[in-house]
């Protein structure tokens, strides 16, 4: 589906939780459902060695759905994903360490994405936004200074919205 593409994601700078949420796209594509889609996504987010088989795909889909549910106000599914692991405190050679421990290897990355959502929520739920474009389903974390970002990408959705507004203004002026 994505020949010769190193990174099949539409947005490449989002935190892990939102990156996983954004594996379902506007045009109906679902990255994790494509042949080798799970492996491509895992490699793109820096987890190339993680399991990428059907069980890993199912775990990622469950975590993606749990993240969506949590953003919609239902914490149950996210808590179920989080119950599959924990952060272990250790004293390592360089000092104190926090390492995730997850029972099943397939759930490591989904658990990390769920834990990442908790960190984003702690930093400010209002910064997690859906793109304002009417035909876009992507989400982003607004880290702009004023916190007023509206589009997942100014180059795509933002530009289309500005062009549409310009067209409507010039058309109504005629």
C-alpha angles and dihedrals in degrees: 000000000000105000116189092358116132094193118030095183121114093214118035105180103060126114116263096261093054092040089058091046089052093060086095108072141198098253093054097264116140108197096203092054095056120096105274088000094127092050091046092051093045091050092047092054094047101262100105093145095053120110110274103181128114094283091053091047091051091049091050091049090049090051092046090052090046091053090050090049092049091052088050091053103265110116096177100090093044091050089051090055092046090051088066092072148003143204112265118210114220140163106236132181091274096044135270116003136190113206127178115240116197124175098220119044090219090063098052098091094037088051091049090051091050091048089048090056089056090054091049091050090050090052091051132306089212089067093063106085142171115231111267093225109111093226099043126093098183124119131210141185109242106222094161116130095245095037093230103120112139107176133064086222129008089205093061118014096022093048092048091051092049091048091049092051091048091050092049092049095049092043093051091047091060 
